[in-house]
């Protein structure tokens, strides 16, 4: 009975989140909010199972075409990662996608990593997102850079949860397997141990802001990338936190509310799929 009630609660939270973020997209399109904020939500909604033929997505695709620069990119590497990921499944925009992917490949830095610009330093979240969404332009050099960066990050305090989660997402998607199982297990154990007592995740355990939806969603997705290592109770506690902290309008409280909510929803949906099989 308890499992049935939990599944029902999760289903309600998911439907509320899907409806709320669909409404956000319509509102943002009407207000001409910057494309980068819109396309992040759109990609995560499609990853969450929303049909790409939705009229909202068709309108966003047209906006992507208008905003694409002559060199194939958009405003900076991060926005380009998301715009390319969004257009990836639209057959009619295949050449636009290829042009964008080629531009993104040209922004790779010396050691196989990516930053916000060609003049920036390499960054774990940016590089891992490239590998996660676009593994076809990853390389052994890129994966080695992620491995080495994690080893450098370990020497810092505090060690940030979302960096570990992004690395797991990147490693799982990569076709170039140069990392070892101990590295995966090390990051995995670190993330599981960073869960707050309330079940959610923050930038690190007991961070002053406490648990928040962006980190919780991303950490869940990182953990779910390796189901053979999963501890069911970690996922259950995080899902309960997301359900309990969802706002009445279906979103989650976060500075960039649409992005935090989109990652939280995607993590919730993937967790729900996992828990249904248990």
C-alpha positions as CSV (number, residue, x, y, z in Angstrom):
1,X,0.0,0.0,0.0
2,X,2.8,2.4,0.9
3,X,4.5,1.8,-2.4
4,X,1.3,2.5,-4.3
5,X,0.9,5.8,-2.4
6,X,4.5,6.8,-3.1
7,X,4.1,6.0,-6.8
8,X,0.8,8.1,-6.8
9,X,2.6,11.0,-5.1
10,X,5.4,10.9,-7.6
11,X,3.1,10.7,-10.5
12,X,1.2,13.8,-9.3
13,X,4.5,15.7,-8.8
14,X,5.7,14.7,-12.3
15,X,2.5,15.8,-14.0
16,X,2.5,19.1,-12.1
17,X,6.1,19.7,-13.0
18,X,5.5,18.9,-16.7
19,X,2.5,21.3,-16.9
20,X,4.3,24.0,-15.0
21,X,7.4,24.0,-17.2
22,X,5.3,23.8,-20.4
23,X,3.6,26.9,-19.2
24,X,6.9,28.6,-18.4
25,X,8.1,27.9,-21.9
26,X,5.1,29.6,-23.4
27,X,5.4,32.6,-21.1
28,X,9.1,32.9,-21.8
29,X,8.6,32.7,-25.6
30,X,6.0,35.4,-25.3
31,X,8.2,37.7,-23.2
32,X,11.2,37.2,-25.5
33,X,13.3,35.8,-22.6
34,X,16.9,34.9,-23.7
35,X,17.1,31.8,-25.8
36,X,19.6,30.0,-23.5
37,X,17.2,29.9,-20.6
38,X,14.4,28.6,-22.8
39,X,16.3,25.9,-24.6
40,X,17.7,24.4,-21.4
41,X,14.2,23.7,-20.3
42,X,13.1,22.4,-23.7
43,X,16.0,19.9,-23.9
44,X,15.3,18.6,-20.4
45,X,11.6,18.3,-21.1
46,X,12.3,16.3,-24.2
47,X,14.7,14.1,-22.3
48,X,11.8,13.7,-19.7
49,X,9.6,12.3,-22.5
50,X,7.7,15.2,-23.9
51,X,7.0,14.7,-27.6
52,X,9.3,16.8,-29.8
53,X,6.4,17.5,-32.2
54,X,4.9,19.7,-29.5
55,X,4.1,23.1,-31.0
56,X,6.1,24.9,-28.4
57,X,9.2,23.0,-29.5
58,X,8.6,23.9,-33.1
59,X,8.5,27.6,-32.1
60,X,11.7,27.2,-30.1
61,X,13.4,25.5,-33.1
62,X,12.6,28.5,-35.3
63,X,14.1,30.8,-32.6
64,X,17.3,28.7,-32.6
65,X,17.6,29.2,-36.3
66,X,17.2,33.0,-36.1
67,X,19.7,33.3,-33.3
68,X,22.4,31.0,-34.8
69,X,25.5,32.9,-35.9
70,X,27.1,32.6,-39.3
71,X,29.9,30.5,-37.9
72,X,27.4,27.9,-36.7
73,X,27.4,28.7,-32.9
74,X,25.2,30.7,-30.6
75,X,26.2,33.0,-27.7
76,X,29.1,31.2,-26.1
77,X,29.8,27.5,-25.7
78,X,27.2,26.7,-23.0
79,X,24.2,28.1,-25.0
80,X,25.5,26.4,-28.1
81,X,25.7,23.0,-26.3
82,X,22.0,23.3,-25.4
83,X,20.8,24.6,-28.8
84,X,22.7,21.8,-30.6
85,X,21.2,19.3,-28.2
86,X,17.8,20.6,-28.8
87,X,18.0,20.5,-32.6
88,X,19.6,17.1,-32.6
89,X,16.4,15.1,-33.1
90,X,14.8,17.4,-35.7
91,X,15.6,15.8,-39.0
92,X,14.6,18.9,-40.9
93,X,17.3,20.9,-39.1
94,X,20.1,18.3,-39.6
95,X,22.4,20.7,-41.4
96,X,21.9,23.4,-38.8
97,X,22.8,20.8,-36.2
98,X,25.9,19.7,-38.1
99,X,27.1,23.3,-38.4
100,X,26.6,23.9,-34.7
101,X,28.4,20.7,-33.8
102,X,31.3,21.6,-36.0
103,X,31.6,25.0,-34.3
104,X,31.4,23.4,-30.9
105,X,34.2,21.0,-31.8
106,X,36.4,24.0,-32.8
107,X,36.0,25.5,-29.3
108,X,37.8,22.6,-27.7
109,X,40.8,23.7,-25.7
110,X,44.3,22.3,-25.8
111,X,43.8,19.3,-23.4
112,X,40.4,18.2,-24.9
113,X,38.3,20.3,-22.5
114,X,35.8,23.1,-23.0
115,X,35.3,26.4,-21.2
116,X,32.7,29.2,-21.6
117,X,34.7,30.6,-24.5
118,X,37.9,29.7,-26.4
119,X,39.7,32.1,-24.1
120,X,38.3,30.6,-20.9
121,X,39.8,27.9,-18.7
122,X,38.4,24.4,-18.9
123,X,35.4,23.7,-16.7
124,X,34.1,20.4,-15.5
125,X,30.3,21.1,-16.0
126,X,30.8,22.6,-19.5
127,X,33.1,19.7,-20.6
128,X,30.9,17.0,-19.1
129,X,27.8,18.5,-20.7
130,X,29.5,18.4,-24.1
131,X,30.3,14.7,-23.6
132,X,26.9,14.0,-22.2
133,X,24.9,15.5,-25.0
134,X,27.5,15.2,-27.8
135,X,29.7,12.2,-27.2
136,X,30.5,12.1,-30.9
137,X,32.9,15.0,-30.5
138,X,34.4,13.6,-27.3
139,X,37.9,12.1,-27.3
140,X,40.2,10.1,-25.1
141,X,41.9,13.4,-24.3
142,X,38.6,14.8,-23.1
143,X,37.9,11.9,-20.8
144,X,41.5,12.0,-19.5
145,X,41.0,15.7,-18.7
146,X,37.8,14.9,-16.7
147,X,39.6,12.2,-14.8
148,X,42.6,14.5,-14.0
149,X,40.3,17.4,-13.0
150,X,38.4,15.1,-10.6
151,X,41.7,14.1,-9.0
152,X,42.6,17.8,-8.6
153,X,39.2,18.6,-7.2
154,X,39.6,16.0,-4.5
155,X,42.4,18.1,-3.0
156,X,40.0,21.0,-2.5
157,X,37.6,21.6,0.3
158,X,34.7,21.6,0.0
159,X,34.3,19.2,-2.9
160,X,31.3,20.1,-5.0
161,X,28.6,17.5,-5.6
162,X,27.4,18.7,-8.9
163,X,30.9,18.5,-10.4
164,X,31.1,14.8,-9.5
165,X,27.6,14.2,-10.9
166,X,28.4,15.9,-14.2
167,X,31.5,13.8,-14.5
168,X,29.4,10.6,-14.1
169,X,27.0,11.8,-16.8
170,X,29.9,12.5,-19.1
171,X,31.7,9.3,-18.5
172,X,28.6,7.2,-19.0
173,X,27.9,8.8,-22.4
174,X,31.4,8.6,-23.7
175,X,32.4,6.1,-26.3
176,X,36.0,6.3,-25.3
177,X,36.3,4.3,-22.2
178,X,39.7,5.2,-20.6
179,X,38.5,5.5,-17.0
180,X,38.5,2.7,-14.4
181,X,35.8,1.2,-12.3
182,X,37.5,2.5,-9.1
183,X,37.1,6.1,-10.3
184,X,33.4,5.6,-10.9
185,X,32.9,4.0,-7.6
186,X,34.9,6.7,-5.8
187,X,32.7,9.5,-7.3
188,X,29.6,7.4,-6.6
189,X,30.4,6.8,-3.0
190,X,31.3,10.5,-2.5
191,X,27.9,11.6,-3.9
192,X,25.9,9.1,-1.8
193,X,27.7,10.3,1.3
194,X,26.9,13.9,0.5
195,X,23.2,13.4,0.9
196,X,21.7,15.7,3.5
197,X,19.7,14.4,6.4
198,X,16.5,15.7,4.8
199,X,17.2,13.5,1.6
200,X,18.1,16.3,-0.8
201,X,21.5,17.5,-2.0
202,X,23.2,20.8,-2.0
203,X,26.5,22.0,-3.4
204,X,28.0,20.0,-0.5
205,X,26.6,18.3,2.6
206,X,25.3,20.8,5.1
207,X,25.9,23.7,2.8
208,X,24.3,26.9,4.4
209,X,21.5,27.0,1.8
210,X,20.7,23.4,2.5
211,X,19.2,21.0,-0.1
212,X,18.1,22.6,-3.4
213,X,16.4,21.2,-6.5
214,X,19.2,21.9,-9.1
215,X,21.9,19.9,-7.2
216,X,19.4,17.2,-6.2
217,X,18.2,16.7,-9.8
218,X,21.7,16.6,-11.2
219,X,23.1,14.3,-8.5
220,X,20.2,11.9,-9.0
221,X,20.9,11.7,-12.7
222,X,24.6,11.1,-12.1
223,X,23.8,8.3,-9.6
224,X,21.2,6.7,-12.0
225,X,23.8,6.6,-14.7
226,X,25.2,3.5,-13.0
227,X,22.2,1.5,-11.7
228,X,24.4,-1.4,-10.7
229,X,25.9,0.7,-8.0
230,X,22.6,2.2,-6.8
231,X,21.5,2.2,-3.2
232,X,17.7,2.3,-3.4
233,X,17.3,4.2,-0.1
234,X,19.4,7.1,-1.4
235,X,17.1,7.5,-4.4
236,X,14.0,7.1,-2.3
237,X,15.0,9.8,0.1
238,X,15.9,12.3,-2.6
239,X,12.6,11.6,-4.4
240,X,10.7,12.2,-1.2
241,X,12.6,15.5,-0.8
242,X,11.7,16.6,-4.3
243,X,8.0,15.7,-3.8
244,X,7.8,17.5,-0.4
245,X,9.6,20.7,-1.7
246,X,7.7,21.2,-4.9
247,X,5.8,24.4,-5.0
248,X,2.0,24.5,-5.5
249,X,2.5,25.7,-9.0
250,X,4.5,22.6,-9.9
251,X,8.0,24.3,-9.9
252,X,10.8,24.1,-7.3
253,X,12.3,27.1,-5.5
254,X,15.6,28.1,-7.1
255,X,17.3,31.3,-8.2
256,X,16.8,30.4,-11.9
257,X,13.5,28.7,-11.2
258,X,13.0,27.2,-14.6
259,X,16.4,25.6,-14.9
260,X,16.4,24.3,-11.3
261,X,12.9,22.9,-11.8
262,X,13.8,21.3,-15.1
263,X,16.8,19.4,-13.6
264,X,14.7,18.4,-10.6
265,X,11.9,17.1,-12.8
266,X,14.2,15.2,-15.1
267,X,15.9,13.6,-12.0
268,X,12.5,12.8,-10.5
269,X,11.2,11.2,-13.7
270,X,14.3,9.0,-14.1
271,X,14.2,8.1,-10.4
272,X,10.5,7.2,-10.7
273,X,11.3,4.8,-13.6
274,X,14.0,3.1,-11.5
275,X,11.9,2.8,-8.4
276,X,9.0,1.3,-10.4
277,X,11.2,-1.6,-11.4
278,X,12.3,-2.3,-7.8
